[in-house]
């Protein structure tokens, strides 16, 4: 059938199973033919008729050339690949290439009118299960993941549209004349996600526009991948350029062409590129949210384990110096009420904030050598994991911090001159605090332990550390003391993690996928195109446990699948990620990350009505929770247990439980302090010499 517009998608599959390679969607031919005929039959001059004949001759030549190119292209199809065309105007899939030598002709699908399409559950995540108008079911497998996704999305849009005359004619051709069509047609809309919710209210014109924009974006993204336009596009392939796209070559391409042979004009290409840039930024932001919340969960889990240290109760009982903390619910201070400040000099009264900041930077540079000597002494005595000093904070950064946290007061900024120390564990931190007190106690202005307390909130993003402020050369400096188990999660990028979590308020998200709330289906489909662009060099079946970057990409894509109704592909991806996490020597089956993946797997299974499998996953999650509960101290009984076992005493003495809790805490602290003394004797005996 001659069409004015062709939308081609490509995918392939070996052996005797059907393959998808291209799709074709057209305008109404009847109106085109009638309009052409009416124009041709109009009376005109001899020159006009000659020009019309010339145009027809040129059009026929272009058509013959295209057909010749198509025949040559399909003639070169490798063994084991079949080429199909999807025509979204009449919902037909047609075989356009010849069968392979091993093709089973008895099961070969040559043509089908599609009434339903859904993802298959194969581990390659490239399969689509198609149901025809006669009830026949075929599975087609694409050469690439992104091709299968583009096909399925286009078919989902196609099935949501009202059937036109071409669709009815194709169905009658398959079923035979006189067959009742209403029952068959009534099945199509209810199975399409584009026929549900607010998308069901779209007009046909709006649907066509959405489909065209989607195909354009998919084609543009695919061309970038094939051209090797990304820095890591050849990371997993030996070839370069177009060969880097994968083994399917041209057969998985997604393109849109016109009958007149013209390519996109520059304005159209610019519009597509701008839309891709917007969607790419949205994808990058969503992926960043997934990364930030993943690291926050890591921080929370690490701190939970750190609290099992025998000396933690002693540390938890300590009171810092000038440390009300930042948690207002616990009586902490806000930035403007910071208890320590830089020294206010008389000359500052006649200076601007910028001038004051520059003077403080100068003073910080004077104090920096003294801070270096102190850090060297501490590191040499305690064997630090990592030590870093400087650079001095510049004036512009200090002004921004003062404006954001301290109502513009640059004297509240106390980290112009700064250093960091990374200690191995809580005993080393206790030793450092004791050594600092004994060595330069009179210089210490603040010891901030609040974020390490069990009853205080962490910093935005989940990070916890200790801060010592001391005055050197009439300037307050800062030593940041990091715990190695937390430091190793993000390393020097920990501050960037903190800054992003603070800027985007990610702690308000209980689930990273909540960032997708409110997005329409069109945007979600476009985000999936960007997700597939991100993983183009790493198909799911080739993913290894150490490919952290791609594992995060696939995790973010799972959220898109769950919100987009592609629960089968969400399940397939989650099972692959769970397997990889179990294989990782640093994670394993009982790690909190693995359990988080199980939670999403349960959600995907329940969405598919596979209740028994979902219940099995839920039981595994419950087993993990019980395991963590058993790690707690058995003596820590619940309030309800106390009331059941001793109801009379509780009624007579309502303060008994509070006193018992205080006594229990005191006993824990005494035992913890005893454990610290033992460790101190074994590892830090030099403290007695000081």
C-alpha positions as CSV (number, residue, x, y, z in Angstrom):
1,X,0.0,0.0,0.0
2,X,1.3,3.4,-0.9
3,X,1.5,5.8,2.0
4,X,2.5,9.4,2.6
5,X,4.4,8.7,5.8
6,X,6.2,5.6,7.0
7,X,7.2,5.0,10.6
8,X,9.8,2.2,10.7
9,X,10.9,0.3,13.7
10,X,13.3,-2.6,13.6
11,X,14.0,-5.8,15.5
12,X,14.9,-9.3,14.8
13,X,15.0,-12.8,16.1
14,X,16.9,-15.9,15.0
15,X,15.6,-19.4,14.2
16,X,12.0,-19.9,13.1
17,X,10.3,-17.4,15.4
18,X,8.9,-14.2,14.0
19,X,11.1,-11.0,13.9
20,X,10.1,-7.4,14.0
21,X,12.0,-4.9,11.9
22,X,10.0,-2.0,10.7
23,X,6.7,-0.3,11.1
24,X,4.6,1.7,8.6
25,X,1.8,4.1,9.4
26,X,-0.1,5.9,6.7
27,X,-2.8,8.5,6.0
28,X,-6.2,7.8,4.5
29,X,-5.5,6.7,0.9
30,X,-9.1,7.2,-0.3
31,X,-9.1,10.9,0.3
32,X,-5.6,11.2,-1.2
33,X,-6.6,9.4,-4.4
34,X,-9.8,11.4,-4.8
35,X,-8.0,14.7,-4.3
36,X,-5.3,13.7,-6.7
37,X,-7.8,12.6,-9.3
38,X,-9.9,15.7,-9.0
39,X,-6.8,17.8,-9.5
40,X,-5.7,15.9,-12.5
41,X,-9.0,16.0,-14.2
42,X,-9.3,19.7,-14.0
43,X,-9.0,21.5,-17.3
44,X,-5.8,23.4,-17.7
45,X,-3.4,24.6,-20.3
46,X,-1.1,22.3,-22.3
47,X,1.9,23.4,-20.2
48,X,0.1,22.6,-17.0
49,X,-0.8,19.1,-18.2
50,X,2.8,18.6,-19.4
51,X,4.1,19.7,-15.9
52,X,1.6,17.4,-14.2
53,X,2.7,14.4,-16.4
54,X,6.3,15.2,-15.6
55,X,5.6,15.3,-11.8
56,X,3.9,11.9,-12.1
57,X,6.8,10.4,-14.0
58,X,9.3,11.7,-11.3
59,X,7.1,10.4,-8.5
60,X,7.0,6.9,-10.2
61,X,10.7,6.9,-10.6
62,X,11.2,7.8,-6.9
63,X,8.8,5.0,-6.0
64,X,10.6,2.5,-8.1
65,X,14.0,3.5,-6.6
66,X,12.6,3.1,-3.1
67,X,11.1,-0.3,-3.9
68,X,14.4,-1.4,-5.4
69,X,16.3,-0.2,-2.3
70,X,13.9,-2.0,-0.1
71,X,14.2,-5.2,-2.1
72,X,18.0,-5.0,-2.0
73,X,18.0,-4.2,1.7
74,X,15.7,-7.1,2.6
75,X,17.6,-9.5,0.2
76,X,20.7,-9.0,2.4
77,X,19.0,-9.9,5.6
78,X,21.3,-12.3,7.6
79,X,20.2,-15.9,8.1
80,X,17.8,-16.3,11.0
81,X,16.3,-12.8,10.7
82,X,12.8,-12.0,9.5
83,X,11.7,-8.5,8.6
84,X,8.2,-7.3,9.5
85,X,6.4,-4.1,8.8
86,X,3.8,-2.6,11.2
87,X,1.1,-0.4,9.6
88,X,-0.5,1.5,12.4
89,X,-3.2,2.8,10.0
90,X,-4.9,-0.7,9.8
91,X,-3.1,-2.4,12.6
92,X,-1.5,-5.0,10.4
93,X,1.9,-6.7,10.8
94,X,3.2,-8.1,7.5
95,X,6.3,-10.2,6.6
96,X,8.3,-8.2,4.0
97,X,11.4,-10.4,3.8
98,X,11.9,-14.0,2.6
99,X,12.0,-16.9,5.1
100,X,15.3,-18.3,6.3
101,X,16.5,-21.7,5.3
102,X,15.6,-23.1,8.8
103,X,12.2,-21.3,9.1
104,X,9.3,-23.6,10.0
105,X,6.8,-22.6,7.3
106,X,3.9,-24.2,9.2
107,X,4.3,-21.7,12.1
108,X,5.5,-18.7,10.1
109,X,3.4,-15.6,10.6
110,X,3.0,-13.8,7.3
111,X,0.3,-11.3,8.2
112,X,-1.7,-10.5,11.3
113,X,-4.2,-7.9,12.4
114,X,-3.2,-7.0,16.0
115,X,-5.8,-6.6,18.7
116,X,-3.5,-6.9,21.7
117,X,0.2,-6.5,22.5
118,X,2.1,-7.0,25.8
119,X,5.7,-7.6,26.9
120,X,6.9,-11.1,27.2
121,X,8.7,-12.3,30.3
122,X,11.9,-13.6,28.6
123,X,15.2,-12.6,30.2
124,X,16.4,-10.7,27.2
125,X,13.5,-8.2,27.7
126,X,13.1,-8.0,23.9
127,X,10.0,-10.0,23.4
128,X,6.4,-8.9,22.6
129,X,3.4,-11.2,22.7
130,X,0.9,-10.4,19.9
131,X,-2.7,-11.5,19.7
132,X,-4.4,-11.4,16.3
133,X,-7.9,-10.8,15.3
134,X,-8.5,-14.6,14.8
135,X,-7.2,-15.4,18.3
136,X,-3.7,-16.4,17.1
137,X,-0.8,-15.7,19.4
138,X,2.8,-15.0,18.2
139,X,5.9,-13.9,20.1
140,X,8.3,-11.6,18.2
141,X,11.7,-10.8,19.6
142,X,13.6,-7.6,18.7
143,X,17.4,-7.3,18.1
144,X,17.6,-4.6,20.8
145,X,15.8,-3.7,23.9
146,X,15.0,-0.2,22.7
147,X,13.4,-1.5,19.5
148,X,11.0,-3.7,21.4
149,X,10.1,-0.8,23.7
150,X,9.5,1.5,20.7
151,X,7.4,-1.1,19.0
152,X,5.3,-1.9,22.0
153,X,4.7,1.8,22.8
154,X,3.6,2.5,19.2
155,X,1.2,-0.5,19.2
156,X,-0.2,0.6,22.6
157,X,-1.0,4.0,21.0
158,X,-2.4,2.3,17.9
159,X,-4.7,0.1,19.9
160,X,-6.1,3.0,21.9
161,X,-7.3,4.8,18.7
162,X,-10.8,4.3,17.3
163,X,-10.8,1.8,14.4
164,X,-11.0,3.4,11.0
165,X,-12.3,2.0,7.7
166,X,-8.9,0.6,6.9
167,X,-8.8,-1.3,10.1
168,X,-12.3,-2.8,9.6
169,X,-11.4,-3.8,6.1
170,X,-8.2,-5.5,7.3
171,X,-10.2,-7.4,9.9
172,X,-12.9,-8.5,7.5
173,X,-10.1,-9.7,5.2
174,X,-8.8,-11.9,8.0
175,X,-12.1,-13.1,9.4
176,X,-14.2,-13.1,6.2
177,X,-17.2,-11.0,5.2
178,X,-20.3,-11.2,7.3
179,X,-18.5,-11.8,10.6
180,X,-19.7,-9.6,13.5
181,X,-16.9,-7.1,14.2
182,X,-18.3,-5.4,17.3
183,X,-17.2,-8.1,19.7
184,X,-13.6,-8.1,18.3
185,X,-13.4,-4.3,18.3
186,X,-14.7,-3.9,21.8
187,X,-11.6,-5.8,23.1
188,X,-9.0,-3.4,21.8
189,X,-9.4,-0.3,23.9
190,X,-9.7,-1.9,27.3
191,X,-6.3,-3.6,26.8
192,X,-4.4,-0.4,25.9
193,X,-2.8,1.7,28.6
194,X,-3.4,4.7,26.4
195,X,-7.1,4.1,26.6
196,X,-7.2,4.6,30.4
197,X,-7.3,7.6,32.6
198,X,-6.9,11.1,31.1
199,X,-5.2,9.7,28.0
200,X,-8.6,8.1,27.1
201,X,-10.0,11.6,26.5
202,X,-7.4,12.5,23.8
203,X,-8.7,13.2,20.3
204,X,-7.4,11.3,17.3
205,X,-5.5,14.4,16.2
206,X,-3.8,14.6,19.6
207,X,-3.0,10.9,19.5
208,X,-1.4,11.3,16.0
209,X,0.7,14.2,17.2
210,X,1.9,12.3,20.3
211,X,2.8,9.3,18.2
212,X,4.7,11.4,15.7
213,X,6.7,13.1,18.4
214,X,7.4,9.8,20.1
215,X,8.6,8.2,16.9
216,X,10.8,11.2,16.1
217,X,12.4,11.1,19.5
218,X,13.0,7.4,19.3
219,X,14.5,7.7,15.8
220,X,16.7,10.6,16.8
221,X,18.0,8.8,19.9
222,X,18.6,5.6,17.9
223,X,20.6,7.5,15.3
224,X,22.8,9.1,18.0
225,X,23.5,5.7,19.5
226,X,24.4,4.2,16.1
227,X,26.6,7.1,15.2
228,X,28.6,6.7,18.5
229,X,27.6,10.1,19.7
230,X,28.1,9.4,23.4
231,X,31.4,9.3,25.3
232,X,30.8,5.7,26.5
233,X,29.0,4.5,23.4
234,X,31.8,2.0,22.6
235,X,32.3,0.8,26.2
236,X,31.0,-2.6,25.5
237,X,31.7,-3.1,21.8
238,X,34.8,-3.7,19.7
239,X,33.6,-1.7,16.8
240,X,33.1,2.0,16.3
241,X,30.5,4.3,14.8
242,X,27.4,2.5,13.4
243,X,28.8,-0.9,14.3
244,X,28.7,0.1,17.9
245,X,25.0,-0.1,18.0
246,X,25.0,-3.9,18.2
247,X,24.8,-7.0,16.0
248,X,21.5,-6.2,14.5
249,X,22.9,-3.4,12.3
250,X,20.3,-1.6,10.3
251,X,17.6,-4.2,11.3
252,X,16.8,-2.6,14.6
253,X,16.6,1.0,13.4
254,X,13.7,3.3,14.2
255,X,13.2,5.8,11.4
256,X,10.5,8.0,9.8
257,X,10.7,8.7,6.0
258,X,8.4,10.4,3.5
259,X,7.2,9.2,0.1
260,X,8.7,12.2,-1.6
261,X,12.1,11.0,-0.4
262,X,12.8,14.2,1.6
263,X,14.6,14.0,4.9
264,X,13.7,16.1,8.0
265,X,14.2,19.8,7.4
266,X,16.5,21.8,9.8
267,X,13.6,23.3,11.7
268,X,12.1,19.8,12.5
269,X,15.5,18.4,13.5
270,X,16.1,21.4,15.8
271,X,12.7,20.9,17.4
272,X,13.4,17.2,18.0
273,X,16.8,17.9,19.4
274,X,15.4,20.5,21.8
275,X,12.8,18.0,23.0
276,X,15.4,15.4,23.5
277,X,17.5,17.8,25.6
278,X,14.5,18.5,27.9
279,X,13.7,14.8,28.4
280,X,17.4,14.0,28.8
281,X,17.6,16.6,31.6
282,X,14.5,15.1,33.3
283,X,16.0,11.6,33.0
284,X,19.3,12.8,34.5
285,X,17.5,14.4,37.4
286,X,15.4,11.3,38.1
287,X,18.5,9.1,38.0
288,X,20.2,11.5,40.4
289,X,17.3,11.2,42.8
290,X,17.6,7.4,42.7
291,X,21.3,7.7,43.3
292,X,20.9,10.1,46.3
293,X,18.3,8.0,48.0
294,X,20.2,4.8,47.4
295,X,23.3,6.4,49.1
296,X,21.0,7.7,51.9
297,X,19.8,4.1,52.6
298,X,23.4,3.0,52.7
299,X,24.2,5.7,55.3
300,X,21.2,4.7,57.4
301,X,22.1,1.0,57.2
302,X,25.8,1.7,58.1
303,X,24.8,3.8,61.1
304,X,22.5,1.1,62.3
305,X,25.4,-1.4,62.3
306,X,27.8,1.1,63.8
307,X,25.4,1.5,66.8
308,X,26.1,-2.2,67.6
309,X,29.7,-1.2,68.6
310,X,30.2,-2.0,72.3
311,X,31.5,1.6,73.0
312,X,28.6,3.3,71.2
313,X,26.4,3.7,74.3
314,X,29.3,5.5,76.0
315,X,29.8,7.8,73.0
316,X,26.0,8.4,72.8
317,X,26.0,9.5,76.4
318,X,28.6,12.2,75.9
319,X,27.7,15.8,75.6
320,X,29.5,17.9,73.1
321,X,30.9,21.4,73.7
322,X,28.7,24.3,72.4
323,X,26.7,21.7,70.6
324,X,22.9,22.2,70.6
325,X,22.8,20.5,67.2
326,X,20.7,21.4,64.2
327,X,17.6,19.4,65.1
328,X,15.0,21.9,66.3
329,X,12.7,19.1,67.5
330,X,15.5,18.2,70.0
331,X,16.1,21.8,71.1
332,X,18.8,22.5,68.6
333,X,19.6,25.8,67.0
334,X,19.0,27.3,63.6
335,X,21.9,28.7,61.6
336,X,21.5,32.3,62.8
337,X,21.8,31.1,66.4
338,X,25.1,29.3,65.9
339,X,26.9,29.4,69.3
340,X,30.4,30.3,67.9
341,X,31.5,33.0,65.5
342,X,34.6,34.5,64.1
343,X,36.1,37.3,66.2
344,X,34.4,40.6,65.5
345,X,37.1,43.3,64.9
346,X,36.5,47.0,65.2
347,X,37.4,47.7,61.6
348,X,34.6,45.4,60.5
349,X,32.1,48.1,61.4
350,X,33.1,50.1,58.4
351,X,33.5,47.2,56.0
352,X,31.0,45.5,53.7
353,X,30.3,41.7,53.9
354,X,32.5,41.1,50.9
355,X,35.4,42.9,52.5
356,X,34.9,41.1,55.8
357,X,34.9,37.8,54.0
358,X,38.1,38.6,52.1
359,X,39.8,39.6,55.4
360,X,38.7,36.3,57.0
361,X,40.1,34.4,54.0
362,X,43.4,36.2,54.6
363,X,43.3,35.2,58.3
364,X,42.5,31.6,57.4
365,X,45.6,31.4,55.2
366,X,47.7,32.6,58.1
367,X,46.1,29.9,60.4
368,X,46.4,27.1,57.9
369,X,50.0,26.0,58.7
370,X,49.1,25.6,62.4
371,X,46.1,23.5,61.5
372,X,48.3,21.3,59.3
373,X,50.7,20.7,62.2
374,X,47.9,19.7,64.5
375,X,46.4,17.3,61.9
376,X,49.8,15.7,61.3
377,X,50.2,15.1,65.1
378,X,46.7,13.6,65.4
379,X,47.2,11.4,62.3
380,X,50.6,10.2,63.4
381,X,49.4,9.2,66.9
382,X,46.2,7.4,65.8
383,X,47.0,6.0,62.3
384,X,44.3,7.8,60.4
385,X,42.7,6.2,57.4
386,X,42.7,9.5,55.4
387,X,43.8,13.0,56.1
388,X,43.2,16.2,54.1
389,X,43.8,19.9,54.7
390,X,42.4,22.9,52.8
391,X,41.9,24.5,50.5
392,X,40.8,27.7,52.2
393,X,37.2,28.6,51.4
394,X,37.1,31.5,49.0
395,X,35.2,34.7,49.8
396,X,32.4,34.1,47.2
397,X,31.6,30.7,48.6
398,X,31.6,32.1,52.2
399,X,29.1,34.8,51.2
400,X,26.8,32.2,49.6
401,X,26.9,30.0,52.7
402,X,26.3,33.0,55.0
403,X,23.3,34.1,52.9
404,X,21.9,30.6,52.9
405,X,22.4,29.5,56.5
406,X,23.3,32.5,58.6
407,X,21.1,35.4,57.4
408,X,24.1,36.9,55.6
409,X,26.4,37.0,58.7
410,X,29.8,35.9,57.3
411,X,31.2,35.8,60.9
412,X,29.1,32.7,61.4
413,X,31.1,30.8,58.8
414,X,33.7,28.8,60.7
415,X,35.2,26.6,57.9
416,X,37.3,29.1,56.0
417,X,40.3,27.1,57.2
418,X,39.4,23.4,57.3
419,X,40.8,19.9,57.4
420,X,39.4,16.4,57.5
421,X,40.4,13.3,59.3
422,X,38.9,9.8,58.7
423,X,38.9,7.5,61.7
424,X,38.5,3.7,61.6
425,X,35.8,3.3,64.2
426,X,34.1,4.7,67.3
427,X,37.0,3.7,69.7
428,X,39.4,5.7,67.4
429,X,37.1,8.6,67.6
430,X,37.0,8.5,71.4
431,X,40.8,8.3,71.4
432,X,41.0,11.3,69.1
433,X,38.7,13.4,71.3
434,X,40.7,12.5,74.4
435,X,44.0,13.3,72.6
436,X,42.6,16.6,71.4
437,X,41.4,17.6,74.9
438,X,44.8,16.8,76.4
439,X,46.9,18.3,73.6
440,X,45.2,21.6,72.7
441,X,42.1,21.7,74.9
442,X,42.3,25.5,75.6
443,X,42.0,26.1,71.9
444,X,38.8,24.1,71.3
445,X,35.7,26.2,70.9
446,X,33.2,23.5,69.9
447,X,32.9,19.7,69.7
448,X,29.8,18.8,67.6
449,X,28.7,15.2,68.2
450,X,24.9,15.7,67.7
451,X,24.6,13.9,64.3
452,X,26.2,10.8,65.8
453,X,23.5,10.6,68.5
454,X,20.9,7.9,68.1
455,X,18.1,10.3,69.0
456,X,19.2,13.1,66.6
457,X,18.6,13.5,62.9
458,X,21.4,13.0,60.4
459,X,22.5,15.7,58.0
460,X,20.4,16.0,54.8
461,X,21.2,12.8,52.8
462,X,21.8,10.7,55.9
463,X,25.5,11.6,56.6
464,X,26.8,11.8,60.2
465,X,30.2,13.0,61.4
466,X,31.9,14.9,64.2
467,X,33.2,18.5,64.0
468,X,35.9,20.1,66.2
469,X,36.3,23.9,66.0
470,X,39.4,25.4,67.4
471,X,40.9,28.9,67.4
472,X,44.3,29.4,65.8
473,X,45.9,32.8,65.3
474,X,42.7,34.5,66.3
475,X,40.8,32.6,63.6
476,X,38.3,29.8,64.2
477,X,39.2,26.7,62.1
478,X,37.3,23.4,61.6
479,X,38.4,19.8,61.7
480,X,35.8,17.4,60.2
481,X,36.1,13.9,61.6
482,X,34.6,11.2,59.4
483,X,33.8,7.6,60.2
484,X,35.4,5.3,57.7
485,X,32.3,3.1,57.2
486,X,30.4,6.2,56.2
487,X,33.2,7.9,54.3
488,X,33.8,4.9,52.1
489,X,30.2,5.1,50.6
490,X,30.8,8.4,48.7
491,X,34.3,9.4,49.6
492,X,35.2,13.0,48.7
493,X,31.9,13.2,46.8
494,X,30.0,13.1,50.1
495,X,29.7,16.8,50.2
496,X,28.2,16.9,46.8
497,X,25.7,14.3,47.9
498,X,24.9,16.4,51.0
499,X,24.5,19.6,48.9
500,X,22.2,17.9,46.3
501,X,20.0,16.3,49.1
502,X,19.8,19.7,50.8
503,X,19.0,21.6,47.5
504,X,16.3,19.1,46.3
505,X,14.9,18.1,49.7
506,X,15.3,14.4,48.8
507,X,14.8,13.4,52.4
508,X,11.1,14.1,51.9
509,X,10.9,11.2,49.5
510,X,10.2,7.9,51.0
511,X,10.7,6.2,47.7
512,X,12.8,7.5,44.7
513,X,10.0,6.6,42.3
514,X,7.8,9.2,44.0
515,X,9.7,11.7,41.9
516,X,7.7,10.4,38.9
517,X,4.3,11.4,40.4
518,X,2.2,13.6,38.2
519,X,4.0,12.9,34.9
520,X,1.7,12.2,32.0
521,X,2.0,9.0,29.9
522,X,3.7,10.8,27.0
523,X,6.5,12.1,29.1
524,X,6.9,8.7,30.8
525,X,7.3,7.0,27.4
526,X,9.9,9.6,26.3
527,X,11.8,9.1,29.6
528,X,12.0,5.4,28.8
529,X,13.6,6.2,25.5
530,X,16.3,8.1,27.4
531,X,16.7,5.2,29.8
532,X,17.3,2.9,26.9
533,X,19.8,5.4,25.5
534,X,21.7,5.2,28.8
535,X,21.9,1.4,28.8
536,X,22.4,1.0,25.0
537,X,25.9,-0.4,25.5
538,X,24.9,-2.8,28.2
539,X,22.0,-5.2,27.4
540,X,20.4,-6.7,30.5
541,X,21.7,-10.2,29.7
542,X,25.3,-9.0,29.6
543,X,25.2,-7.0,32.9
544,X,27.6,-8.0,35.6
545,X,27.6,-7.4,39.4
546,X,30.4,-4.8,39.2
547,X,28.7,-2.6,36.6
548,X,27.4,-0.1,39.2
549,X,26.6,2.7,36.7
550,X,24.4,0.5,34.6
551,X,22.8,-1.2,37.6
552,X,21.7,2.3,38.7
553,X,20.4,3.1,35.2
554,X,18.3,-0.1,35.2
555,X,17.0,0.5,38.7
556,X,15.8,3.9,37.6
557,X,14.2,2.4,34.5
558,X,12.3,-0.1,36.7
559,X,10.5,2.9,38.3
560,X,9.5,4.1,34.8
561,X,8.2,0.6,33.9
562,X,6.2,0.3,37.1
563,X,4.6,3.7,36.6
564,X,4.0,3.1,32.9
565,X,2.2,-0.3,33.4
566,X,5.1,-2.4,31.9
567,X,5.1,-4.7,34.9
568,X,6.5,-7.7,33.0
569,X,9.6,-5.9,32.0
570,X,9.9,-4.4,35.5
571,X,9.8,-7.9,36.9
572,X,12.4,-9.2,34.4
573,X,14.8,-6.3,35.2
574,X,14.3,-6.7,39.0
575,X,15.0,-10.4,38.9
576,X,18.2,-9.7,37.0
577,X,19.3,-7.0,39.5
578,X,18.5,-9.2,42.5
579,X,20.7,-12.0,41.0
580,X,23.6,-9.5,40.5
581,X,23.3,-8.1,44.0
582,X,23.4,-11.7,45.4
583,X,26.5,-12.4,43.3
584,X,28.3,-9.2,44.6
585,X,30.8,-10.0,47.3
586,X,30.1,-6.7,49.1
587,X,26.3,-7.1,49.1
588,X,24.7,-10.5,49.0
589,X,21.2,-11.8,49.4
590,X,20.5,-10.4,52.9
591,X,21.7,-6.9,52.2
592,X,19.3,-4.0,52.5
593,X,19.7,-3.1,48.8
594,X,18.7,-6.6,47.8
595,X,15.7,-6.5,50.1
596,X,14.7,-3.1,48.6
597,X,14.7,-4.8,45.1
598,X,12.5,-7.6,46.5
599,X,10.0,-5.0,47.7
600,X,9.6,-3.6,44.2
601,X,9.5,-7.2,42.8
602,X,6.5,-7.9,45.1
603,X,4.8,-4.8,43.7
604,X,5.4,-5.9,40.1
605,X,4.1,-9.4,40.8
606,X,0.9,-8.1,42.5
607,X,0.2,-5.8,39.6
608,X,0.2,-8.9,37.4
609,X,-2.2,-10.7,39.8
610,X,0.5,-13.3,40.6
611,X,-0.4,-13.4,44.2
612,X,1.3,-16.6,45.2
613,X,4.7,-15.5,43.9
614,X,4.2,-12.1,45.5
615,X,3.4,-13.7,48.9
616,X,6.6,-15.7,48.7
617,X,8.6,-12.5,48.1
618,X,6.8,-10.8,51.0
619,X,7.7,-13.7,53.3
620,X,11.4,-13.3,52.4
621,X,11.1,-9.6,53.2
622,X,9.5,-10.4,56.6
623,X,12.2,-12.8,57.4
624,X,14.8,-10.1,56.8
625,X,13.0,-7.7,59.1
626,X,12.9,-10.4,61.8
627,X,16.6,-11.0,61.4
628,X,17.3,-7.3,62.0
629,X,15.0,-7.3,65.0
630,X,16.9,-10.2,66.6
631,X,20.1,-8.1,66.4
632,X,18.7,-5.8,69.1
633,X,19.4,-6.2,72.7
634,X,17.0,-8.8,74.2
635,X,16.6,-6.8,77.4
636,X,15.0,-4.0,75.5
637,X,11.3,-4.9,76.1
638,X,8.4,-3.1,74.7
639,X,6.0,-1.0,76.8
640,X,3.2,-3.4,76.1
641,X,5.2,-6.4,77.5
642,X,5.9,-4.4,80.7
643,X,2.2,-3.7,81.2
644,X,1.2,-7.3,80.6
645,X,3.8,-8.8,83.0
646,X,3.6,-6.2,85.8
647,X,0.2,-4.4,85.5
648,X,-0.3,-3.8,89.3
649,X,3.1,-2.2,89.8
650,X,2.7,0.0,86.8
651,X,-0.6,1.3,88.0
652,X,0.6,2.0,91.5
653,X,3.8,3.6,90.4
654,X,3.3,5.1,86.9
655,X,6.8,6.5,86.8
656,X,8.3,3.0,87.3
657,X,8.9,2.4,83.6
658,X,10.7,5.7,83.2
659,X,13.0,5.0,86.1
660,X,13.7,1.5,84.8
661,X,14.5,2.9,81.4
662,X,16.9,5.4,82.9
663,X,18.5,2.6,85.0
664,X,18.8,0.4,81.9
665,X,20.5,3.2,80.0
666,X,22.9,3.9,82.9
667,X,23.8,0.2,83.0
668,X,24.4,0.2,79.2
669,X,26.6,3.3,79.5
670,X,28.6,1.7,82.4
671,X,29.1,-1.5,80.4
672,X,30.1,0.5,77.3
673,X,32.5,2.6,79.2
674,X,34.1,-0.5,80.6
675,X,34.4,-1.9,77.1
676,X,36.1,1.4,76.0
677,X,38.6,1.2,78.9
678,X,39.6,-2.3,77.8
679,X,40.0,-1.2,74.2
680,X,41.9,1.8,75.3
681,X,44.3,-0.3,77.3
682,X,44.9,-2.6,74.3
683,X,45.0,-0.1,71.4
684,X,45.6,3.4,72.8
685,X,47.9,2.9,75.8
686,X,50.0,5.9,74.7
687,X,47.1,8.1,75.9
688,X,48.2,7.5,79.5
689,X,51.6,8.8,78.7
690,X,50.1,12.1,77.6
